[in-house]
Amino acid sequence: MHATSIHSIYDSYIDALPNIRLDDIGTEMAGDDLSGWNGYINRMMPRHGLEIVDSFHRFQDDHAMRFRSEAAMVELSFCLQGTGEVAVSGGSQHDLVPDSCSLQLMRDFQADFCYMAQAPFRSVAIGISVELFNEWLAQIDEGTPYTFESLLGNRPFRMFRMPLRPDLMMRLQQLIAPPASQPRLRRLHAEGKTLEIAAHAFDMLLFEREAEVTRPFLSRSDREKIHSAREILLANMEAPPSLIELARMAQLNEYKLKIGFKEEFGTSVFAYLREKRLEKALELLRSGEMNVSQVALSVGFSNFSHFSEAFRKQYGMNPSDVKRGRYIL
């Protein structure tokens, strides 16, 4: 794997834009009307294996674009303005949500983007070579270190996502608007800020450590919607909606649902669902009206061994022990 592969991925994306060709790192394209394109792209390579891409665009019409790359890369992506959708090979589909940060691992993939007409879209991406990513993670004293390979597995694409925190946004602004007094040190400044941003983002996305910032205030309406989401979840326990679907049904964005749910109920959405499924399973097993396989299916477990393992982890016994009356709770 060569570090230049990260640049080839960005080249492929830019080549898929309407009548846009950027070949040189650090080139800025700007214009009022370039055959359906309105915006700019700034590219910078502070060091080997690292590229920063700051882009803004507004299409005159709804615009769908596809590109494919056989290269591998890690990307820290920051959506600052606008919305869109992207579908990645392997059936992975994601909304592009403003004020969000994502860590994306990709290898030999195809991506289909969809942008709405006249909707401004602003993003900043930090492309990191696989070698550099593994080198950074090897320095983290956190037990067995993560690697690109262990995080991605056999998939072509994986995403970790969270809201864009104020402290991270501050560092990002410092990255894309460096001090004008030191133009000769711009690359050094960009590399330093990128290391800061990556350290904070990895800490929260990979190791789930909360930044020391004030938690977002939830309005009464937000709390009511979060409780509504819980009711929807419990009413559809055997076939629950995805997190994105649940957020839409509750009229919340995905990130407010994730943060608010944990604040209200002390756990994540699907950890809560698993706990309630197993509570219902215990109740059904005690009633004696179903066998163990029927109970597993009725609470949404299609895999019997996964059900038994989850049940043992929560209750310290096999489901069959409850069915036979050999339990103490």
C-alpha positions as CSV (number, residue, x, y, z in Angstrom):
1,M,0.0,0.0,0.0
2,H,1.5,3.3,-1.0
3,A,0.6,6.7,0.6
4,T,-0.1,8.1,-2.9
5,S,-3.3,5.9,-3.0
6,I,-5.1,8.4,-0.7
7,H,-4.6,11.1,-3.4
8,S,-6.0,8.8,-6.1
9,I,-9.2,8.4,-4.1
10,Y,-9.7,12.2,-4.0
11,D,-8.7,12.4,-7.7
12,S,-11.5,9.8,-8.5
13,Y,-14.1,11.8,-6.5
14,I,-13.1,15.1,-8.2
15,D,-13.1,13.5,-11.6
16,A,-16.7,12.4,-11.0
17,L,-17.8,16.1,-10.5
18,P,-19.3,17.8,-13.5
19,N,-16.5,19.3,-15.7
20,I,-14.1,19.6,-12.9
21,R,-10.5,18.4,-13.2
22,L,-7.9,19.0,-10.4
23,D,-4.5,17.4,-10.8
24,D,-2.3,19.4,-8.5
25,I,-2.3,19.3,-4.7
26,G,-3.1,22.7,-3.3
27,T,-5.1,23.9,-6.3
28,E,-8.2,25.9,-5.6
29,M,-11.0,26.0,-8.1
30,A,-13.7,28.7,-7.6
31,G,-16.3,30.1,-9.8
32,D,-19.9,31.4,-10.1
33,D,-21.0,28.9,-12.7
34,L,-18.9,26.1,-14.1
35,S,-21.4,24.0,-16.1
36,G,-23.7,23.2,-13.2
37,W,-21.0,23.6,-10.6
38,N,-20.7,26.4,-8.1
39,G,-18.0,26.1,-5.5
40,Y,-14.3,25.5,-4.7
41,I,-12.0,22.7,-3.7
42,N,-8.8,23.3,-1.8
43,R,-6.3,20.4,-1.5
44,M,-3.2,20.4,0.7
45,M,-0.6,17.7,1.6
46,P,1.2,18.7,4.8
47,R,3.3,15.5,4.9
48,H,3.7,12.1,3.3
49,G,0.5,10.0,3.7
50,L,-1.7,13.0,4.7
51,E,-4.1,15.1,2.6
52,I,-6.6,17.9,3.6
53,V,-9.5,18.6,1.3
54,D,-11.7,21.7,2.0
55,S,-14.7,21.8,-0.4
56,F,-17.8,23.7,-1.0
57,H,-20.4,23.2,-3.7
58,R,-23.9,24.0,-4.9
59,F,-25.4,22.2,-7.9
60,Q,-28.0,23.8,-10.0
61,D,-30.0,20.5,-10.3
62,D,-30.3,17.4,-8.2
63,H,-27.0,15.7,-8.7
64,A,-26.0,12.0,-8.4
65,M,-22.5,10.9,-8.9
66,R,-20.6,7.6,-8.7
67,F,-16.9,6.8,-8.4
68,R,-14.9,3.7,-7.7
69,S,-11.4,3.2,-6.3
70,E,-9.3,0.1,-5.6
71,A,-7.1,2.1,-3.1
72,A,-7.3,2.0,0.7
73,M,-7.6,5.0,3.0
74,V,-8.7,6.3,6.3
75,E,-10.7,9.6,6.3
76,L,-11.8,11.9,9.1
77,S,-14.7,13.7,7.5
78,F,-16.5,16.9,8.8
79,C,-19.8,17.9,7.4
80,L,-20.2,21.6,8.1
81,Q,-23.2,22.6,6.0
82,G,-25.9,21.0,4.0
83,T,-27.2,17.4,3.6
84,G,-26.9,14.6,1.1
85,E,-26.7,10.8,0.9
86,V,-24.0,8.3,0.1
87,A,-24.3,4.6,-0.6
88,V,-21.1,2.5,-0.4
89,S,-20.6,-1.0,-1.8
90,G,-21.6,-3.7,0.6
91,G,-25.1,-2.1,1.1
92,S,-23.9,0.6,3.5
93,Q,-26.0,3.8,3.1
94,H,-25.5,7.0,5.1
95,D,-27.1,10.4,5.4
96,L,-24.6,13.4,5.2
97,V,-25.6,15.4,8.2
98,P,-24.4,18.9,9.1
99,D,-22.3,19.4,12.2
100,S,-21.1,15.8,12.2
101,C,-17.8,14.1,12.3
102,S,-17.1,10.6,11.0
103,L,-14.1,8.3,10.8
104,Q,-14.3,6.2,7.6
105,L,-12.2,3.2,6.6
106,M,-12.3,2.2,3.0
107,R,-10.7,-0.3,0.6
108,D,-11.6,-1.3,-3.0
109,F,-15.1,0.3,-2.9
110,Q,-17.7,2.1,-4.9
111,A,-19.5,5.2,-3.7
112,D,-22.7,6.8,-4.9
113,F,-23.4,10.4,-3.8
114,C,-26.7,12.3,-4.1
115,Y,-26.9,16.0,-3.6
116,M,-30.0,18.2,-3.7
117,A,-30.4,21.1,-6.2
118,Q,-29.3,24.6,-5.0
119,A,-28.4,23.2,-1.5
120,P,-25.0,24.5,-0.4
121,F,-22.7,21.7,0.9
122,R,-19.5,22.3,2.8
123,S,-17.1,19.7,4.1
124,V,-13.5,19.2,5.3
125,A,-11.8,15.8,4.9
126,I,-8.5,14.6,6.3
127,G,-7.2,11.7,4.3
128,I,-4.8,9.4,6.1
129,S,-2.8,6.6,4.6
130,V,-3.2,3.1,6.1
131,E,0.5,3.1,7.1
132,L,0.2,6.4,8.9
133,F,-3.1,5.4,10.6
134,N,-1.6,2.2,11.9
135,E,1.5,4.0,13.1
136,W,-0.5,6.5,15.1
137,L,-2.7,3.8,16.7
138,A,0.3,1.7,17.6
139,Q,1.4,4.6,19.9
140,I,-1.9,4.5,21.9
141,D,-1.5,2.6,25.3
142,E,-4.9,1.0,25.3
143,G,-4.2,-2.8,25.5
144,T,-4.1,-4.5,22.1
145,P,-3.8,-1.7,19.6
146,Y,-6.4,-1.3,16.8
147,T,-5.2,-1.5,13.2
148,F,-6.9,-0.6,9.9
149,E,-7.2,-4.3,9.2
150,S,-8.8,-5.3,12.5
151,L,-11.3,-2.4,12.3
152,L,-12.3,-3.0,8.7
153,G,-12.2,-6.8,8.6
154,N,-13.5,-8.1,5.2
155,R,-15.7,-5.1,4.6
156,P,-15.0,-2.5,1.9
157,F,-16.2,0.3,4.1
158,R,-16.8,1.1,7.8
159,M,-17.9,4.3,9.4
160,F,-17.8,5.6,13.0
161,R,-19.8,8.8,13.5
162,M,-20.6,11.4,16.2
163,P,-21.8,15.1,16.5
164,L,-19.1,17.7,15.8
165,R,-18.1,18.9,19.3
166,P,-17.3,22.6,19.9
167,D,-13.7,21.9,20.9
168,L,-13.2,19.9,17.7
169,M,-14.9,22.6,15.6
170,M,-12.5,25.2,17.1
171,R,-9.5,23.1,16.0
172,L,-11.0,22.5,12.6
173,Q,-11.4,26.2,12.1
174,Q,-7.8,26.8,13.1
175,L,-6.8,24.2,10.5
176,I,-8.7,25.7,7.5
177,A,-8.0,29.3,8.5
178,P,-4.3,29.3,9.5
179,P,-2.6,32.5,10.8
180,A,-1.8,34.8,7.9
181,S,1.3,36.0,9.6
182,Q,3.2,32.7,9.0
183,P,2.6,31.6,5.4
184,R,5.9,29.7,5.2
185,L,4.9,27.6,8.2
186,R,1.4,26.7,6.8
187,R,2.2,23.0,6.2
188,L,3.8,22.6,9.6
189,H,0.8,24.4,11.2
190,A,-1.6,22.1,9.2
191,E,0.3,19.0,10.3
192,G,0.2,20.0,13.9
193,K,-3.5,20.8,13.9
194,T,-4.3,17.6,12.0
195,L,-2.5,15.6,14.8
196,E,-4.6,17.4,17.4
197,I,-7.9,16.8,15.6
198,A,-7.0,13.1,14.9
199,A,-6.1,12.5,18.6
200,H,-9.4,14.0,19.9
201,A,-11.5,12.3,17.2
202,F,-9.9,8.8,17.7
203,D,-10.3,9.2,21.5
204,M,-14.1,9.7,21.2
205,L,-14.9,7.6,18.1
206,L,-12.7,4.5,18.8
207,F,-12.3,4.6,22.6
208,E,-15.7,6.2,23.4
209,R,-14.2,8.7,25.8
210,E,-16.4,11.8,26.2
211,A,-14.8,15.2,25.7
212,E,-14.9,17.5,28.7
213,V,-17.6,19.7,27.3
214,T,-21.1,20.6,28.5
215,R,-23.7,18.1,27.3
216,P,-26.3,19.5,24.9
217,F,-29.4,20.8,26.5
218,L,-32.5,18.8,25.7
219,S,-35.7,20.8,25.4
220,R,-39.0,19.4,26.7
221,S,-40.0,18.7,23.1
222,D,-36.8,16.7,22.6
223,R,-37.3,14.7,25.7
224,E,-40.9,13.9,24.6
225,K,-39.6,12.7,21.2
226,I,-36.9,10.6,22.8
227,H,-39.6,8.9,25.0
228,S,-41.7,8.4,21.9
229,A,-38.7,6.7,20.3
230,R,-38.5,4.3,23.2
231,E,-42.2,3.5,22.8
232,I,-41.7,2.8,19.1
233,L,-38.7,0.6,19.9
234,L,-40.6,-1.4,22.4
235,A,-43.7,-1.8,20.1
236,N,-41.5,-3.2,17.4
237,M,-39.2,-5.3,19.5
238,E,-39.3,-8.3,17.1
239,A,-38.3,-6.2,14.1
240,P,-37.0,-2.8,15.3
241,P,-36.3,0.1,12.9
242,S,-32.7,1.1,12.3
243,L,-31.3,4.1,14.2
244,I,-31.8,6.4,11.3
245,E,-35.4,5.1,10.7
246,L,-36.1,5.5,14.5
247,A,-34.9,9.0,14.5
248,R,-37.1,9.9,11.5
249,M,-40.1,8.3,13.1
250,A,-39.5,10.3,16.3
251,Q,-38.8,13.5,14.3
252,L,-35.3,13.8,15.7
253,N,-31.9,13.8,14.0
254,E,-29.8,10.7,14.6
255,Y,-27.3,12.4,16.8
256,K,-29.7,14.0,19.2
257,L,-31.5,10.7,19.5
258,K,-28.2,8.9,20.4
259,I,-27.1,11.5,22.9
260,G,-30.5,12.2,24.3
261,F,-31.5,8.5,24.7
262,K,-28.3,7.8,26.7
263,E,-28.9,10.9,28.8
264,E,-32.6,9.9,29.5
265,F,-32.1,6.2,30.0
266,G,-28.5,5.7,30.8
267,T,-27.6,3.5,27.9
268,S,-27.5,3.4,24.1
269,V,-30.6,2.8,22.0
270,F,-29.8,-0.8,21.1
271,A,-28.3,-1.8,24.5
272,Y,-31.7,-0.7,25.9
273,L,-33.5,-2.7,23.3
274,R,-31.4,-5.8,24.0
275,E,-32.1,-5.5,27.8
276,K,-35.9,-5.2,27.2
277,R,-35.9,-8.1,24.8
278,L,-34.3,-10.3,27.4
279,E,-36.6,-9.1,30.1
280,K,-39.6,-10.1,27.8
281,A,-37.9,-13.4,27.0
282,L,-37.6,-14.2,30.8
283,E,-41.3,-13.4,31.3
284,L,-42.3,-15.7,28.4
285,L,-40.0,-18.5,29.5
286,R,-41.5,-18.3,33.0
287,S,-45.0,-18.5,31.6
288,G,-44.2,-21.9,30.0
289,E,-46.4,-21.2,27.0
290,M,-43.5,-21.3,24.4
291,N,-40.4,-23.3,23.9
292,V,-37.0,-21.6,23.9
293,S,-36.7,-21.3,20.1
294,Q,-40.2,-19.7,19.9
295,V,-39.3,-17.2,22.7
296,A,-36.1,-16.2,20.9
297,L,-38.0,-15.5,17.7
298,S,-40.8,-13.7,19.4
299,V,-38.4,-11.1,21.0
300,G,-36.4,-10.6,17.7
301,F,-33.5,-13.0,17.9
302,S,-33.2,-14.9,14.6
303,N,-30.0,-16.7,15.8
304,F,-30.7,-19.1,18.7
305,S,-27.1,-19.3,19.8
306,H,-26.9,-15.4,20.0
307,F,-30.0,-15.4,22.1
308,S,-28.7,-18.0,24.5
309,E,-25.4,-16.2,24.8
310,A,-27.1,-12.8,25.5
311,F,-29.5,-14.4,28.0
312,R,-26.6,-16.1,29.9
313,K,-24.7,-12.8,30.0
314,Q,-27.7,-10.9,31.5
315,Y,-29.0,-13.6,33.8
316,G,-26.2,-16.0,34.5
317,M,-28.1,-19.1,33.3
318,N,-29.3,-20.8,30.1
319,P,-32.8,-20.0,28.8
320,S,-33.6,-23.8,29.1
321,D,-32.9,-23.6,32.8
322,V,-35.7,-21.1,33.2
323,K,-38.0,-23.2,31.0
324,R,-37.4,-26.2,33.2
325,G,-37.9,-24.2,36.4
326,R,-34.2,-24.6,37.5
327,Y,-33.4,-21.0,38.3
328,I,-33.2,-18.5,41.2
329,L,-33.7,-14.8,40.5
